[in-house]
Amino acid sequence: MDDFVYLKNVVTLELNQEKCNGCGMCLKVCPHEVFGLKGGRAHILNRDNCMECGACSLNCPMQAIFVKSGVGCAAGILNGILNNTEPSCGCSGNQSACC
């Protein structure tokens, strides 16, 4: 994922570390390894890797994560169509993580 960047400095991703309980669900569902755990709480490793699929926000039991979802998946699918590749949002076939 080191070379992956969706768009620089535009992502809507926000993390409230005070609400985080350190469950690690965001790490499990994020298709682009945006999150890490440090000191028993999630933190953002690389904000620009986020494609705004919304999986982290939808699966956070503490509602500690906000992201305006939908844009990233749509762009991924359109890019696949335009490049004659498999339309994908990067969720490895798990479309329920993005929707």
Residue pairs with C-beta under 8 A, 6 or more apart in sequence:
1 32
1 33
1 49
4 32
4 49
5 48
5 49
6 32
6 48
6 49
6 50
6 51
6 52
6 72
6 75
7 48
8 48
9 47
9 48
11 47
11 48
11 50
11 52
11 67
12 52
12 66
12 67
12 68
13 34
13 44
13 47
13 50
13 52
13 56
13 65
13 66
13 67
14 65
14 66
14 67
15 35
15 42
15 43
15 44
15 64
15 65
16 64
16 65
16 66
17 41
17 42
17 43
17 64
18 64
19 62
19 63
19 64
20 41
20 42
20 62
20 64
21 41
21 61
21 62
21 64
22 37
22 40
22 41
22 42
23 61
23 62
24 37
24 42
25 56
25 59
25 60
25 61
26 34
26 35
26 42
26 56
26 59
26 60
26 65
27 33
27 35
27 36
27 37
27 42
28 59
29 55
29 56
29 58
29 59
29 97
30 50
30 55
30 56
31 51
31 53
31 55
31 89
31 90
31 91
31 92
31 97
32 49
32 50
32 51
32 90
33 45
33 46
33 49
34 44
34 45
34 46
34 47
34 49
34 50
34 56
35 42
35 43
35 44
35 45
35 56
36 42
36 43
36 44
36 45
37 43
42 64
42 65
50 67
50 72
51 72
51 73
51 75
51 76
51 89
51 90
52 67
52 68
52 69
52 70
52 71
52 72
52 73
53 69
53 72
53 73
53 89
53 90
53 91
53 97
53 98
54 67
54 69
54 70
54 72
54 73
54 98
55 91
55 97
55 98
56 65
56 67
57 65
57 66
57 67
57 69
58 69
58 97
59 97
69 98
72 89
72 98
73 89
73 91
73 98
73 99
74 89
76 87
76 88
76 89
76 90
77 87
77 88
77 89
78 87
79 85
80 86
80 87
80 88
81 87
89 95
89 98
91 97
91 98
